[in-house]
């Protein structure tokens, strides 16, 4: 059973690594995957596991963008260091709405929305949103084509869009990328800023889930620690590949295909839910 759990953790890590950065909802996919790839672990562990393996995805962003995010890099000029600090301050501003709204609602959202049907519905709703926004954008020229042009007001507005992603199936990256595009950012700028917002957001969410897990009297034995470590490590490796794929894909394409993927998957899942009732 232990080896089977390791194999399942690898599969879940792959799903997390792919879906965290593509705008198709990692948490939603993990909840759905639990219907078919069930780890033989307690419910409290699974709730924590689905969030904490996102640490691997976050480490991938830090690894790939370390120089860009490092305000102390000796290769940077004083102006570049100030720009990096400014970027971090904007990221902090962007995560404030999620902290204010997300913390009080965390348990309520877990109880009411971490289920099959809400995820499927949100997949369809935001899939349609991507299709509509990209169709509109064919005739709209972005006003913000550099992270340095991304204002504090823009950061706060994108942060409000991130609040929407508290509902599973929405996609944190999907909501923030859509928000960035709607306020005039290019796909590249919106996507990179979404990546960077994920660092404090997901670090905080992971820490909160681990704390709640421990406060409930749970603990990590050898098996649970290894399963969590394997899932996190796999999500790190796969995330690197997924991020590189997405940024290369955006050089010549838009997000329409992800919108259609969400709609089709959501429809299939609703069909499955109706049959399984």
N, C-alpha and C positions, 0 to 999 in steps of 0.2 A: 504493500500500500504506500510506503514511503517513496519508493521509486516512481510509482504512478503519479503521486502528488508532485514530484519534481518535474516529470514530463508535462503535467498540466500547468505547472507554474511557468515553464518555458513557453508553452503555447499562449498563456495569458500575457506574458512579458512581450511576446511578439505582437499580439493584438494591441497592447498599450503603446508600444514603441511606434507602431504604424499610425494608430488613430489619434494619438495625443496632438500631433502637429498638423495632420490633415484635418480640415474642418468638418469632421464627421462624427465627433463625440467619442472620446475614449471611455469615459465612465459609462456612457450608454452601451457601448459595445461590450464592456466587461460585464455589465449587468445581464445583457443578452447572452453572452458567452456562458454565464453561470447556469443557464438553462440546459446547456449541452456539455459543458466542461466543468463538472462539479468537483472542486477540491474537497477532499474528505477532512474538512476543518470546521470548527464552530462558526456560527453566524457572525459573532463579534469579530473574529479574526478576519473573515472575508470582507466585512465592511471596512476594516482598517487596511487590509491588503490591497483592495481596489484603489485606494488613494495613495498609499505609501509607495507602491511601485512606480508612481509618477516621479519619484525622486530620481530614478534612473533617467527618465526623459529630461528632467531639468539639468542634470549633470551633463547631458549631451549638449544642451544649449550653451552652458558655461564653457565646455570643452571647445566647441566650434567657434564661439564668439569671444573667447577669453580676452584677446587683445583689444577688441572693440569695446568691451565692457570694463576694461581695467583702467581706471583713472591714474594709476601710478606707473603705467608702462613707460620705461625710459626712452622708447622710440618716439613717443608723442611730444609734440611741442606744447607750450603752455596753453595756447589757444585750444588745441585738441583735448588737453586734459580738462579744461573748463567745460568744453562741449560734452565730454563724457560724464562729468559730474552733473551737468544740466540734464542729460538723458536719464540718469539715475533718479534725480529729483522728480522728473516727470513720471517715471515708473511708480514712485512712491505715491504721488498724487493720484495716479490711475487706480491703485489698489485700495485706496481709502473707502470707496463705496462698498466694495465687497466685504471689507472688514466690518463696517458699520451695520450692513444689512445681513451679511452671511453668517456671522457668529451667532446672533440670536436665533436664526432660523435653521441652523445646522441639523439639530435633532429632528425638528418637524419635517424638514425636507427629506431626511433619511427615511422617516416613517411613512410618508405619504407619496413620495415620487420615485423612490428607488424600486420601481416595478416595471414589468414588461410593457404594459399598454402606454403609460405616460412617455416612456422612452421612444416607442414607435411613433407616437403622435408628434413629438418634438422633432424627430428625424424628418418627418414630412413637412412640418411647418417651416423649419429653417432651410430645408432643401428648396422649397418654393421661393423663399426669400432670396436665396443665392441666385436662382434662375432669373427672378425679376430684377434684382439689383444689377446683375451682369448685363442683362438686356438693355437696361437704362444706361449703363456705363459706356456702351458702345459709342454714344454720341456726347459723352461728357469727358472733358480733359481734367485730370487730377490737378488740384491746386498745390498739394504738398508732395514733393518728389524727393525729399531728403529728411532724415530724422532730425537734423538741425532746424528745419522749418516747422517741426511738429510742436505746437504751442502747448502751454499748460492747460488752456481751456480745452484743446483737443484731447489731451491726455485724460482730463476729468470726464469728458463725454464718452470716450472709449471705455473708461472705468465703469460708467453707468451701464454700458452694453455688457460688460463682463458680469454684472449682477444677474443678467438674464440667464447666464450659463449655470447658475446654481441649480436649475432644474435639469436633471439628467436627460441626456438625449439632445440637449441644445448644442453643446460643444463650446468649451471656453475659447479655443482658438477661432472657431467659427463665428461666435458672437462678437468678439473683439475685432476680427478682420472685417466683418460686415460693418461694424460701427466705424472703423477707420475709413473704409471706402466711402461710406455715406457722408462723412464730414469732409471729404475731399482729398484723402490721402491716396497715393498710388497703391497698387496691390503689394509691391515690394515693401514700402514703408509700413503699411498696415500690418503686414505679416511679420516683419522683424519686430515691430513694437509689441505685437501680440506675444511673440516668443519671449521678449524681455520681461513683459508683465507677468509671465508665467513663473518666473524665478521666485519672487517673494510670495506670490499667491499660492503656489503649490508647495513651497517649503512650509508656509504657515498651515495649510490644510493638512499636510502630512503630519506635522508636529501635533496638531490638534487631535487627529485621529489616534495617534499613538498614545497621547496623554489620556484620552477617553477610554481607550482599550485597557490601559494599566489601572486607571481609577476604578474600573468595574471589577477589579480583583483578578484580571487576567495576567498572564505572564508568558514570556517566550521560552519554550523548551527548545531542545536541539532541532526537532523536526520543523517547528513553526519558523524558527530563525533561519534555517537553511532554505525553506520554501520561499520566504520573503526575500532573502538575499538573491536567490536564483532569479526570481521574477524581476527584481530591480536591475540586476546586471544585464539580463537579456533586453529589458526595455531601454537601457542605456545604449547598447550596441545597435539595436534596430532603430532607435530614434535618430542616431547620427545619419544612418542611411536615408531615413524618411525625410529629414530636414534638407539634406542635400538634394534629394529627388524633387521636393516641393519647390525649392528656390530655383532650380534649373527648369522645372516645368513652367513656372510663372514667367520665364523669359519670353515664351511664345504663346502661352495659353492663359485662360481665365479660370474662374472657379465653377463654371457652369456644369462641368462633368461631375463635380462633387455634389452639386445640388440634385442632379438627376439620380446619382447613387443613393442619396439620402431618401428621396421620394420612393424609389423602387424598393429599397430595403425596408423602409417603414411600412409600405403597403403589404409586402410579403409577411412581415412580422405580425401585422394586424390580422391577416388571413390565418396565420398559424395560431394566434391567440384565440380567434373565434372557433377554430377547429378543436383546439385543446381544452376549451372551456368545459 
